[in-house]
Amino acid sequence: MVPAGGAIHEMVLGPPQPVEVP
């Protein structure tokens, strides 16, 4: 699953990844 704005990453990893977050 690929979050549109790194929302999933924000909840799981913490900070949103620059790869998926413009």
PDB file with SEQRES, HELIX, SHEET and CRYST1 records, atoms N, CA, C and O in Angstrom:
SEQRES   1 A   22  MET VAL PRO ALA GLY GLY ALA ILE HIS GLU MET VAL LEU          
SEQRES   2 A   22  GLY PRO PRO GLN PRO VAL GLU VAL PRO                          
HELIX    1 AA1 ALA A    7  VAL A   12  1                                   6    
CRYST1    1.000    1.000    1.000  90.00  90.00  90.00 P 1           1          
ATOM      1  N   MET A   1       0.837  -1.195   0.000  1.00  0.00           N  
ATOM      2  CA  MET A   1       0.000   0.000   0.000  1.00  0.00           C  
ATOM      3  C   MET A   1       0.881   1.257   0.000  1.00  0.00           C  
ATOM      4  O   MET A   1       1.874   1.340   0.722  1.00  0.00           O  
ATOM      5  N   VAL A   2       0.490   2.220  -0.823  1.00  0.00           N  
ATOM      6  CA  VAL A   2       1.291   3.437  -0.955  1.00  0.00           C  
ATOM      7  C   VAL A   2       0.475   4.653  -0.537  1.00  0.00           C  
ATOM      8  O   VAL A   2      -0.463   5.052  -1.228  1.00  0.00           O  
ATOM      9  N   PRO A   3       0.842   5.236   0.605  1.00  0.00           N  
ATOM     10  CA  PRO A   3       0.145   6.426   1.111  1.00  0.00           C  
ATOM     11  C   PRO A   3       0.345   7.607   0.190  1.00  0.00           C  
ATOM     12  O   PRO A   3       1.424   7.791  -0.372  1.00  0.00           O  
ATOM     13  N   ALA A   4      -0.712   8.422   0.032  1.00  0.00           N  
ATOM     14  CA  ALA A   4      -0.655   9.547  -0.902  1.00  0.00           C  
ATOM     15  C   ALA A   4       0.268  10.646  -0.382  1.00  0.00           C  
ATOM     16  O   ALA A   4       0.895  11.366  -1.159  1.00  0.00           O  
ATOM     17  N   GLY A   5       0.340  10.761   0.946  1.00  0.00           N  
ATOM     18  CA  GLY A   5       1.161  11.843   1.493  1.00  0.00           C  
ATOM     19  C   GLY A   5       2.050  11.370   2.620  1.00  0.00           C  
ATOM     20  O   GLY A   5       2.558  12.174   3.403  1.00  0.00           O  
ATOM     21  N   GLY A   6       2.239  10.055   2.703  1.00  0.00           N  
ATOM     22  CA  GLY A   6       3.092   9.517   3.756  1.00  0.00           C  
ATOM     23  C   GLY A   6       2.355   9.438   5.080  1.00  0.00           C  
ATOM     24  O   GLY A   6       2.973   9.441   6.145  1.00  0.00           O  
ATOM     25  N   ALA A   7       1.012   9.366   5.009  1.00  0.00           N  
ATOM     26  CA  ALA A   7       0.204   9.327   6.232  1.00  0.00           C  
ATOM     27  C   ALA A   7       0.488   8.046   7.012  1.00  0.00           C  
ATOM     28  O   ALA A   7       0.574   8.056   8.239  1.00  0.00           O  
ATOM     29  N   ILE A   8       0.630   6.945   6.274  1.00  0.00           N  
ATOM     30  CA  ILE A   8       0.901   5.655   6.911  1.00  0.00           C  
ATOM     31  C   ILE A   8       2.293   5.686   7.551  1.00  0.00           C  
ATOM     32  O   ILE A   8       2.491   5.196   8.663  1.00  0.00           O  
ATOM     33  N   HIS A   9       3.235   6.261   6.837  1.00  0.00           N  
ATOM     34  CA  HIS A   9       4.601   6.355   7.350  1.00  0.00           C  
ATOM     35  C   HIS A   9       4.655   7.223   8.600  1.00  0.00           C  
ATOM     36  O   HIS A   9       5.445   6.990   9.515  1.00  0.00           O  
ATOM     37  N   GLU A  10       3.792   8.225   8.606  1.00  0.00           N  
ATOM     38  CA  GLU A  10       3.775   9.150   9.732  1.00  0.00           C  
ATOM     39  C   GLU A  10       3.330   8.422  10.998  1.00  0.00           C  
ATOM     40  O   GLU A  10       3.796   8.719  12.098  1.00  0.00           O  
ATOM     41  N   MET A  11       2.418   7.462  10.821  1.00  0.00           N  
ATOM     42  CA  MET A  11       1.892   6.733  11.975  1.00  0.00           C  
ATOM     43  C   MET A  11       2.818   5.591  12.374  1.00  0.00           C  
ATOM     44  O   MET A  11       2.954   5.282  13.557  1.00  0.00           O  
ATOM     45  N   VAL A  12       3.455   4.965  11.385  1.00  0.00           N  
ATOM     46  CA  VAL A  12       4.288   3.797  11.659  1.00  0.00           C  
ATOM     47  C   VAL A  12       5.735   4.185  11.967  1.00  0.00           C  
ATOM     48  O   VAL A  12       6.272   3.823  13.014  1.00  0.00           O  
ATOM     49  N   LEU A  13       6.359   4.920  11.052  1.00  0.00           N  
ATOM     50  CA  LEU A  13       7.773   5.255  11.207  1.00  0.00           C  
ATOM     51  C   LEU A  13       7.961   6.533  12.016  1.00  0.00           C  
ATOM     52  O   LEU A  13       8.987   6.714  12.673  1.00  0.00           O  
ATOM     53  N   GLY A  14       6.971   7.412  11.966  1.00  0.00           N  
ATOM     54  CA  GLY A  14       7.073   8.675  12.693  1.00  0.00           C  
ATOM     55  C   GLY A  14       7.008   9.832  11.700  1.00  0.00           C  
ATOM     56  O   GLY A  14       5.920  10.244  11.297  1.00  0.00           O  
ATOM     57  N   PRO A  15       8.164  10.357  11.306  1.00  0.00           N  
ATOM     58  CA  PRO A  15       8.190  11.443  10.318  1.00  0.00           C  
ATOM     59  C   PRO A  15       7.943  10.911   8.921  1.00  0.00           C  
ATOM     60  O   PRO A  15       8.426   9.830   8.587  1.00  0.00           O  
ATOM     61  N   PRO A  16       7.194  11.649   8.082  1.00  0.00           N  
ATOM     62  CA  PRO A  16       6.921  11.246   6.711  1.00  0.00           C  
ATOM     63  C   PRO A  16       8.206  11.193   5.888  1.00  0.00           C  
ATOM     64  O   PRO A  16       9.090  12.034   6.049  1.00  0.00           O  
ATOM     65  N   GLN A  17       8.301  10.196   5.004  1.00  0.00           N  
ATOM     66  CA  GLN A  17       9.503  10.043   4.200  1.00  0.00           C  
ATOM     67  C   GLN A  17       9.509  11.024   3.029  1.00  0.00           C  
ATOM     68  O   GLN A  17       8.476  11.244   2.396  1.00  0.00           O  
ATOM     69  N   PRO A  18      10.668  11.614   2.741  1.00  0.00           N  
ATOM     70  CA  PRO A  18      10.830  12.585   1.654  1.00  0.00           C  
ATOM     71  C   PRO A  18      10.635  11.946   0.284  1.00  0.00           C  
ATOM     72  O   PRO A  18      10.505  12.646  -0.720  1.00  0.00           O  
ATOM     73  N   VAL A  19      10.616  10.621   0.246  1.00  0.00           N  
ATOM     74  CA  VAL A  19      10.458   9.913  -1.020  1.00  0.00           C  
ATOM     75  C   VAL A  19       9.032  10.048  -1.528  1.00  0.00           C  
ATOM     76  O   VAL A  19       8.800  10.225  -2.724  1.00  0.00           O  
ATOM     77  N   GLU A  20       8.078   9.962  -0.601  1.00  0.00           N  
ATOM     78  CA  GLU A  20       6.673  10.020  -1.006  1.00  0.00           C  
ATOM     79  C   GLU A  20       6.047  11.378  -0.688  1.00  0.00           C  
ATOM     80  O   GLU A  20       4.970  11.710  -1.184  1.00  0.00           O  
ATOM     81  N   VAL A  21       6.737  12.153   0.142  1.00  0.00           N  
ATOM     82  CA  VAL A  21       6.217  13.469   0.515  1.00  0.00           C  
ATOM     83  C   VAL A  21       6.964  14.569  -0.228  1.00  0.00           C  
ATOM     84  O   VAL A  21       8.150  14.794   0.013  1.00  0.00           O  
ATOM     85  N   PRO A  22       6.288  15.231  -1.105  1.00  0.00           N  
ATOM     86  CA  PRO A  22       6.888  16.295  -1.912  1.00  0.00           C  
ATOM     87  C   PRO A  22       7.319  17.502  -1.071  1.00  0.00           C  
ATOM     88  O   PRO A  22       7.841  18.477  -1.611  1.00  0.00           O  
TER      89      PRO A  22                                                      
END                                                                             
